[in-house]
Amino acid sequence: MTINPSFPIEATAVLKGLSYAAMRQVMLQQAREHELQVVENSECAVSIEVSAYGQYRLEPSEAGIRIQISAARPDRLFMLKDSFGDTLSLLLPDRAKELRWSDSATQPSRPPNLHFTTVQSITPVGTAFLRVRIKADDLSSFQDDAIHFRLLLPAADCTDPEWPSLSENGSTLWPKGEKALHRPAYTTRWIDRNAGLMDFDIFLHDGGRVTNWVRRARAGDQLVIAGPGGGGIPDSSKVCIFADETAFPAVARILEALPVDGSGQVTLVAAGGEACGYPITGPSGVTITWLTREEASDLSNRVLEAHAAHPDHFLWLASEKSDVTPVREALKANKPTPGTSYIAAYWSKP
């Protein structure tokens, strides 16, 4: 049985001896935590929709619990399976090892969201960014519902890197120890799927591992990425956006996707304010305000005040963790409607 006609690809698994009632509560808690839509919730089944990615469905069976995951695309199906496996590993590691999906016989040896790319060019953007263009064989999975991905960077002195593989339960096995990979998240700034080309922008800061990598990188170098993933472009013509430099590429892409009659307000925080020179524009109905870090010391309060004044606007916030946490807690206390906000800590202070 398919959960939703919009998600025609599916995989199932059975976990023996588990309590449906207990796992149902776990799934509902996950839905509350991540503001996901609960499609069904009963003693017979619980179904949760993950944005445009797909759906989870759990139901009791004679052996224990039957899990069904459906999605619109094979890569989205893998992402949901991988996420479920990670959650199960945290709660019940022994049971997670027993997990076997119905489509496991057709799975490759490496995660299907792994892409081996080649650096094409590196060019400055503004005063504090470098734009990297990469080329890959297939970037068709990078759609507007998931505009983020991860760089997979081995240690600087590693000459024989190890890349992730798939375990028997369908989860990603990441290299550990000296072969562990640095996996920071970045945003697809521009993409030509037909040509297999993609741009992403790196905010430069001294001591950062990605900054060190990009300053050494040259055209022709290999770069391995994993994705897509993370949030997509909001499905709203009214936005209320707050971001520091780490989120400028995402903000720029969101504003480019707004309709010509889009409206809202955008507050951007940078060390030198607008002097950072990063190009961000939007429709005429969008007001863009630049602040220095000193001027944005009360960013959390600014966000909450703006949200209270414009409750019908999609709220989008990405910044340092201490700016984000108070906003996330305040919104959760008010039980927001799923799909009306995106709140993310893109980095944290040491």
Secondary structure as GFF3:
##gff-version 3
##sequence-region A 1 350
A	DSSP	beta_strand	9	16	.	.	.	ID=ss1
A	DSSP	alpha_helix	20	34	.	.	.	ID=ss2
A	DSSP	beta_strand	37	41	.	.	.	ID=ss3
A	DSSP	beta_strand	46	50	.	.	.	ID=ss4
A	DSSP	beta_strand	54	60	.	.	.	ID=ss5
A	DSSP	beta_strand	64	71	.	.	.	ID=ss6
A	DSSP	alpha_helix	74	91	.	.	.	ID=ss7
A	DSSP	alpha_helix	93	98	.	.	.	ID=ss8
A	DSSP	three_ten_helix	104	106	.	.	.	ID=ss9
A	DSSP	beta_strand	114	125	.	.	.	ID=ss10
A	DSSP	beta_strand	129	135	.	.	.	ID=ss11
A	DSSP	beta_strand	148	152	.	.	.	ID=ss12
A	DSSP	beta_strand	165	166	.	.	.	ID=ss13
A	DSSP	beta_strand	172	173	.	.	.	ID=ss14
A	DSSP	three_ten_helix	177	179	.	.	.	ID=ss15
A	DSSP	beta_strand	185	187	.	.	.	ID=ss16
A	DSSP	beta_strand	190	192	.	.	.	ID=ss17
A	DSSP	beta_strand	197	203	.	.	.	ID=ss18
A	DSSP	alpha_helix	209	216	.	.	.	ID=ss19
A	DSSP	beta_strand	222	229	.	.	.	ID=ss20
A	DSSP	beta_strand	238	244	.	.	.	ID=ss21
A	DSSP	three_ten_helix	245	247	.	.	.	ID=ss22
A	DSSP	alpha_helix	248	257	.	.	.	ID=ss23
A	DSSP	beta_strand	263	270	.	.	.	ID=ss24
A	DSSP	three_ten_helix	273	276	.	.	.	ID=ss25
A	DSSP	beta_strand	285	292	.	.	.	ID=ss26
A	DSSP	alpha_helix	299	309	.	.	.	ID=ss27
A	DSSP	beta_strand	314	320	.	.	.	ID=ss28
A	DSSP	alpha_helix	321	333	.	.	.	ID=ss29
A	DSSP	beta_strand	341	347	.	.	.	ID=ss30
###
